[in-house]
Amino acid sequence: MVYVDDLIIMSPKNNTVEKTKNLLRHKFKLEDLVQLRYYFGINFDRASDHMVLSKSAHCWHILKRNGTEQAAYCRTPIVTNIDDLLKNMDFDEAKTYGMADVPYRALVGSLLYLGCHTRPDIPFAVGVLAIFVENPSRLHWEAGKSILLYLDGTLDHGIVFGSVEPVVLQESEVESQSTAYCDSDWAGNVSDRKSTGSYLPLLNGGAVTWKPREQKCSAGSSTQAEYIALSKCVRELRFFRKFMYELGFETDKEVVYEDNQKCMR
């Protein structure tokens, strides 16, 4: 994996890694940092039986830039009623007064970047706020600050992968099945009555991808909304299975955890 002049070398065999390093040393001047600790803004905290991927430094930078460090933290990413946020879509000068000088767009952009990497707990809340980047109100700005207060209390949170010895998983250490969680609301958007579905595939106990997204069609029932989300989840799992096969790992089946009784039947 290469990013500008930073390089991660991965292989199940140590001699392959060393051979690659030696080949590169003949062409370039290298600094070998041995164990992976920090890459692309992501901290890799290793223990004997697990590894945690986090972006605590990036979180702290966002908090300091917005002046919310060391404040009383929130227990959830968003405390404002979602319906209240979505109802504030029409231009109202009283609600948007003074928002021209507020860095709302920069805040949403920073949180979106964070949510795409190591924080699957905030993308839904940030996605709601992203709808209003062109015309936010004070209510949306306060909701954004509540996400910051949530991050302030969860700086060390990240994605945990178990069994990191050796660093690259051996075939025997990979479960014989792919696992994912899937869910959807029904007509949760009060402005257009569309549903929002989400899925979360796991590898070795850690999330590998996540996507809360509003569905393009209006579902006629909660079962239909769940089916749409389930379809997207299964397609993602199928892609993930093929990708793992190319890496040399095979899975026997895909297991999706779903809470809609009619979907499960």
C-alpha positions, 0 to 999 in steps of 0.5 A: 500500500503506497501513499505519496512516499509512505509504504506498507509492505504486507505478506504472510511470510517474513522473508517476502517482506525482507526481500521486498525491502532489500529490492527497494533499498537498492533503488531508494533511500528508505527508513524502516519503521518496522512495526506499523504504528501510524499511517494516513492519519490512523493510529494502529495500537497493538496488543498481544490479542487485538489491534485498535485503529483510531484517529484520536489525534484527528479528533482532538484537532477538530475539537481544538479548532472548534473550541470544544475540547475539555467540555462536558461530553454527550453520550450519543452522537446526536441529541437533537430530534432528527425530525426537528433537523429535517423539518428545518429545510426551508429558508428562514432568516430568523433561524439562519441569522449569523450563520454566514460566519459559522464554519458549518461546512468545514465542520461537516467536512471534517466529521465526514472524513473522520466517519469514513475511516475509523468511526462508524458510529457517527456517519448517520448523524453527520449525513443528516447535517450534510444535507444542510451545508448550503443553508444551515440553521442554528439548530443544525450548528448546535447538532454539529457541536453535540457530535463534537461533544460526543467525540470529546468523550470517545477520543480513544474509540476506534475499530478493534480487530482481534488476533493480531499475532501474526500481523497478517492473518493466516488462513486458519485464523479467518472464520469460515463465514462472513458476518454482517449486521443490517437494519433500516428505519421506515419513512424516517425522513419527514420531508420525503418519507424515504427510509434510511438503511445501513449495513456493517460487515465484520472481519475478525471482529472489526468493521471493514465497511459501513454505509448508512444511506437514504434509499432512493425509493419510498418503501410501502412497508417496514418489511420492504425497507428492510428488504432493500437494505438487506439486498444492498448488504448481501451484495456488499458481502458477496463482493467482500467474499470475492475480494477475500478469495483473491487474497487467498482466504475462502469463506463457506457462507455469509451470515447476516443479522437482521431484526425484521421477522418477515425478512428472516422468514 
